[in-house]
């Protein structure tokens, strides 16, 4: 990690155990910077915050604090917490917070022998005069009256899904077993070093428990002695921490909106005016075509998804088949060679998909052979299936995200391809494709804004059916009318979302397929089904595409 673009002290490190949950493909520089609280960019900018509550778990913690430490009645604590603070709470968020608090207290009643403690624990020390290291764990803390037993509970918004051998679990157990209680919970993220209670008795037993705030279930991940915990920790966690803190891999994406290094990051393309908006909105956010689809159907749904409320997904066979086709093609194109009929035997490997799913997808994959982009003509280079693309629009203060099905260069020229599957032709033509498939319009805007280097290239749409493949539609960035039409479409799709601060519900028959409708008091529960019983397809194109999009992780950082 190059610290030349920063001021401060890179040897002061405060690592949250949950950072170990980051994936190998995530931006390692983001984690390395986040763990250094005394580093800041030389060219800093004033951070703006959302005018609405964007971290529902924080409200849950505040309610539980009021109940466990202030003696408030649960309803009183909920009313006080949901109505207070500088940011407003969306009605759907408030509904989930109420459910989560009731659920947690019900689950907590099943645990005995411990009492809540307000002060979290922290492991901290100096490996040298110049180096300070600390590790924290964010959640609920409990201990027995004599201090011999310490219990840490990690809150999951949906369900428990951690594992005992997970790095974050080991780190949390280590903090519980070897950390000291902070003298004040307010010091944990403000003081370096944190004043702690050194005279506190050492625990003899450590438990780490996950509690699912939506499902009302719990999972004991660790129930061990400190010695056992230390042994497992020393083997696995320090090497992983060294890799995490070294950075060295930048991957622009969701993290960019909150990253301290954004100003100086040369891996995030800057594209002023990409969304065609003339103001900077409320604060820095991310936006994608998926965002606009949710907002088009219902602003409340878009907002509740954005704050990552737990969702319930109902998928049709058509939607799942589309995902299977895309996954197969991603793996096939990673080889960098054209797809052939030999790649599609009658049966497939079970680790990729089930035999039934493969039988559903295979007719579409066979049709793909006719239009496989790796067949040429031309010299193909830089073949990238399903890359994650991000670009920053400073005029709107928005990080724009995209996920092309395939990028490649043909004779040096960029070609950006999207793929669609449907049981029958959907009437998508060169005249309406940019609006019907807005990913194409965004692709045109990204290329014309120079996000991939030169502002030149070609955008393609591949349409597959079980018995045919339509001719590939092409949109040349060199044609001004194509660029103008695409920019108008993207501006229209982003404008209302960018200026909205209330995200009111727009109820209708689509509520029946809405993944977050259980948190919405305006949801309509009757009306026509979302899926056409005759074909299994979803009747409304916007909703079909919305459900077919892969969902972002439904868990926040902690």
N, C-alpha and C positions, 0 to 999 in steps of 0.2 A: 504494500500500500504506500503510495507516494503522498507524504504529508506536506509537500512544499506549497500547496494551495490553501493551507490552513494555518491558523494561529492557535496557540495553546499548547497543552502538554499531552502528547500521545501516550505517555506512560501511566496516566491515570485511567484505569479501566473499571467500569461497573457493568458487569455482565448479568443480564436477566436469564434465568434458567430456560425460559421459554424460547429464547433465541436459538437454542439447539434444535428446535423443531423445523427450522428453515430447510428447504430442499436444496439439493446440489445445483439445481438450475437457477435458484434465486441469486440475486445480486449479493456477492460476498462483500463488496466494498460498503454497501449500505449497512450491513451488520457490523462491520469493523468500525465504522464511524458512529453508529448508534451507541456502541458500547464505550465510547470515549466522551464523557460528559463535559470535559474541559477542552474540547476541540471545536472550533467554529471556523467557517470559511472566511478568508481574508476579505472577500467581497460579499458581505452578508446582505440580507434583505429582511425587512420586517415581516414576521409571520402573521398571517391572518387566520382567524379561527372560524369554524362553522357557527352560524347563528342558531343552529339546532343541535340537539344532543346527538353526537355521532359515535358515542361509545356506551351503549346500553349497559354493559357490565359494570361500568363505573357507578351508575345509578343503583344497580342491585347491591353493590358493595356498600354504598352510602345508606341504603335502607337497612341492611343487616347490621351495620355499625350502630344505627339508632336503636335497633331492637336489642342487640346484645350488650351494648355498653351504656346507652343512655336510658334504658328501661322503657322506651316508647312502645306503645301498642302497634302491631303491624299496620293496621289501617292508618293510624296516625302518622307513622313513619313514611308510608307510601305517599300519603297526601302531601306531607311536608317536602319530601324529596322530589316528587314529580312536579311540584309547582314552584320549587325554588331554583336557584342557580341563574346564571347569566344566559344560558341557552334554553330555547324552548324544546319541549318534548313532544314529538309527533304522537297522536292518539294511538297509532299502532305500536309504537315503541313503548308507550305507557302500559298498554295491555300486556305486552310481553314481560315487562318488568314486574308487573303485579303477579303474573303467573309464575315467573321465575322465583320470586321471593317466597310465595306460598309453597312452591315445590321444594325449595331448599330447606325451609323450616320443617316441612313434613319429613324429608329425608334425614335431617339432622337429629330429629327426635329419636331415631333408631340407634344413634351412637351414644354410648354412655361412658362415664368415667373420666371425662375431660370437660374443661370449661373454656370459654372463649378468651383469648388474649388480644388486646388491641395492637401491641407492638410486634411488628414482624421481625424475623431473624435475618441476620446478615453475616456472611463470612467475609472478612476483610483482613488485609495485612500488607506488608511491604516485602517484596522479594529482594529489594535493595533500597538504598537511600532514595533513589530516583524513581522507583517503580511502586505504584500502589495498585492493588488488585482487590476487587470486591465482587461478590456474587449474591444475587437476591432471588426471591421467588414471590410471585404476586398471587395472592389468594387469601384464604381464611386460615387463621392460626388458632390452635387449641393445645392445651396441656393439662395434665393431671394436677391435683392439688399439691402434690409433693415435687412436681417437675420431672418425675421419672419417665413420663410418657409424653411425647410431643407428636401432635397430629397436624399435618398440613393438608388442606383440601383445595384442590384445583377446581375452579368452576369452568364447566363446559356449557356453552350456550345451548347446544342440542343434547347430545348423549355422551356418555363416557366412551372414549375410544383409545386411550393411552395404553402403553404396555410397560411392564416392569423393566425391560431391557432398553427402553427408549432413553436416549441421552438426557433429555429434559427431565424425565422422571428421576434418573440417578442424581442429577444436579439438585433437584428440589429436595430429595431425601438427604443429600449431603448438607444443604443449608439448614434443614431441620435438625440434623444430628450434631452439626459442628458450628452452627452459627450462634451468635449472641443476640439476645433481644435488644432492639433499639430502645433508647431511653424515651424517645418520642416517635410515634409513627410518622410525624410530619418531617422528621429529619432524613428519612430513608433516601429520598431522591433530591435532597437539597444540600446536605452536608457531606464533606469529604475530609477526613473520615467521619463516619457516623458515630456519635456518642452511644455507647452500649452499656448494658448491665453486666459487668464481668463477674459479679458474685453469684450469678444465677446457677442453680444446680445443673449438672450435666445429665442429659436424658439417658435412660437405659433402653428405651424402646421407641422406635420411630415408625409412624404410619403415614403413608401418602395415599390419599383417596381422591378420586375424581367424582364429581357430582354433576349429572346432566340436568340442567335447569329446565329443560323442556320435557324430557321424558320422565323425570322424577326417579331416576335410577342412579346407583352409585357403583363404584368399582374400586376395590382395594388393590393398589398397585404395589405397595411396599408395606411390609410388617416385619421389621428386622431390627437387629441390634446395630448401634453405631459402628462397631467393628466390621460387621458384614457389609454395611453400606460403604464404608471407607474403602474396603478391598475392591468392590465392584467399580466404585467411582475412579479410583486411581488408575485402573487399567484402561478405561474407556474415555473418560471425560477430558482430562488435560490435553491429550493429543488433538481431540476434536476442537477444544477451545483455542488451541494454537492456530489451527487451520481457519477457524471462524474469524479470529482477530487479525489474521494476516491480510485479509481481503484478497485482492489480486484478480477478481473476476467481476466484471460489470455486466449487468443484464437489465437494460431499461425496461420498465414495466410499472406495475402498481406501486412499487416502493417510491418511485420518483416524486410523487406528490408531496411526500413527507421527508425527503432526503436532504440533509444539510449540505451535501456536495453537489446539488443540482446546478448551482450557479456556475461551477467550474468543471462540470462533467462533460467530457468530450464524446461520450458514448450516447448521449441523449440528443438527437437532432432538434434544432430549434427552427420552428416554422411559423413565423409571425403571420397572423391572419388565416391560419389553416381552417378555422371554423367560421370565418367571416363575421365574427362578433366584434362590436365596437366598445365593449366595456369588459372589466376584469371580474365581474360577478362578485360573489360573496367571499370566496377564499379558493385556494388551489384545490382542484379535484381531478379525478380521472373521468374520461368519457369514452365510450365506444358505441358501435352500432347496436350492441346488445342493450346498453343503457337507453338508447333512444327508442328501442322497441318496447322495453318495459314502460317507459314514460308515455309512449304513444297509446298503449293500452290503458294504463292507469298510473298517474303520477305517484300515488301512494305506494303502489307496488314497486315502482322504481326506487323510491326512497327506502322502503323497508328492506329491499334487497341490498341497497348500497350500504346500509348500516349492519348488514349481515345477520338479520334475524333468522332463526331456524325456519326452514321451509319444508314443505311436503310436496314432493314431485310426483305427478301422475303422467306417465309417458305412454304413448301409443306404440304399436308395433312399427308404424311408419317412422316415428321419431327414432326409435332404437335402431332400426335398420339403417337410417341415415348416418347415425354415429358409427355403426360397425363398418360401413363402407368407407367413411373418412379415416377411421383408424387403420384399416387394412391398407389403404392407399398411402398413408403416411409411412408405414413400415416398408412397403414395397418401394416407394420412391427414395427412401434413405439409401438404398443400394446404388442409386445413381444410374440404373440401367432401365430400358423400357420394360413395361409389363408384358408378359406373354401368357398364352393359354396354359403353358406348363406350370405357371405359378398358381393355377386355379384347379387343383384336382377335385374329385368328387367330394372328398372329405378334407377337413382341415385340422391343424393342431389344436387341441383343446385349450392350451394355455393362451391362445389368441382370442378365441371366442367359442361358444358352444356350437355343436353341429347344427342345431336348429337355427341359430343366428346366422351361421355361415350359409345355410341353404337359402335363407331369406336374402342375404347380401350378394350371393354369387352371381345371379343374373345381371345385376347392375355392374359388378366388377368385370364380367365378360364383355359388356357393352363398352366399358372404359377402354378396353384394348384398342378400339378403333380410334380413340382420340387421346391416347396417352401422351402427355406433353413431352415425355422423354424419347419419343420416337423420332424427333426432329421435324422438319429438316433444320439444317444449320448446326453450328458448333455450340454445344451446351456446356456452360460452366456455372459455378456457384449455385448448385441445386440445393434448395433449402425447403424441405417439407414442413409445414405447420410452424413457421418461425413466429416468435412473439415480437411485435413491432410497437415502438412507442415514439412519440414526438411531442415536443412541448410548444404550445402556442402561447407566447407571452402576452399577446393582445387580449386573450380571453382568460389567461392564467389557468390553463387546462392542459393536462397531460392526456393526449389522445392515444388510445390503444387499438391495435388491430391484430388479427390472427389469420394471415393468408393461408389458403390451402397449399399453395406451392409458389415459391419464388425461384426463378432461374434466369440466366442470361443466355440469349440466343444471338450468336455472333457479336457478343459484347453488349447487347441491348437488354435492359431489364424487361422481363415479362412476369406479370403478377396474375396468378390464376385463382379463381374461386370455382367450387364445384357444388352442384345442387342435385339431389336425387328426388324423384317423385314417381308415383305409380303410373302417371300419365302426363303428357305435356301440359304445362301450366300456363301456356300462352305468353311466355316471356320472349320478347323480341328485342331487336336492336333499338327500337324506338322507345320501349318502356323499361328496359332492363335496369338502367341506372336508378330509377325510382322504386321498382319492384324488388330489386336486390341492392339495397343501399351500400352494402360492402363494396360494390363496384365503384360507386360514386366516391366513397372514402379512399379507395385505392387510387383513383385518378387524382384526387386532391393531394394525397401523400406524395405521389411521384412528381406532380407538377410543382409542389412546394420544395422539391430538392431533398426530401427526407432520405432517399437512397443514393444521393450524390447528384448526378446530372438530372435535370428536370425533363427527362425524356424516357419513354417506355411504352409498353403495351399492357392493357388489362384484358383478361379473358374470362369468359364464363363457360364452364363445361356443364351440360345438363344430361343426366343419365336416367333412363327408364329401364324396366326389366326386359324390354324387347327392342330397345333402340337407344341410340345416342344422337342427340341433335347436333347440328353443325356448331362448332365453337364460335361464340360471339366475341368480337374483338372491338376494343375501344382504344384508339390511338391518341396518346397524349399530345401529339403534334397538331391535332385539330383543335383550334380555339373554341369551337362550339361545344365540343365534348367537355373540355375543362370548365367552361362557363356553366353548362348544365349541371355538372357534378357539384360545383361549388354552391350553386343555388340550392340543391337538394340537401347538402350537408348543413348549410346555414339554417335552413328551415327546420331540420331535425334537431339541431342543438339549441336554437334560440330560446324556446319556451323553458326548457329544462334549466338552462344557464341562469335565467332570471327568477326562477321559482324559489320561494322560501317557505311555502306552506305544504305543498305536495298533497293536495286534496284527493280523496278517493273519487274514482269515476266508475261506479258500480254498473254491472251489466251481466249478461249470461257468461262472460269470460271469467267471472268470479269463481265459477265451479272448477276451473283449471288453474286458478291462481295459487302459487305455492305458499303465499303468506296470508291467505284469506282468513285463517283462524285468528289472526291478530287484528283484523279489521272489522269494526262494528258496522260498517256500511256495506259489507259484502252481501251480494244477492245469492241466495241458496237454491232458488228454483230457476226455471227457464230451460231452454234447449241445451243439450249436452254439447261440450266443446268438440267432441269427436264425431265424425260422420259414421254412423253405424254400418253403412254399406261398404265403405272403403277403408275405414280405419284412419283416414287422413283427418287432419284438423281443418275445420271449415274456414277459418280466417287466416290469411297468409301471415299477417303480423304475429299472430299468436303461435302459429306453426313454427315460424322461425325463432320466436322467443323461447319456446320450450326446447327446441332442438339445440340451442346454444348451450355449450358446457357451462355449468354454474361455477362461479368463483368459490374459493374456499369459504365455508360457512362459519369458520372459526376466526375470531379476532386474534391479535398477537399473544394474548395471555390465556 
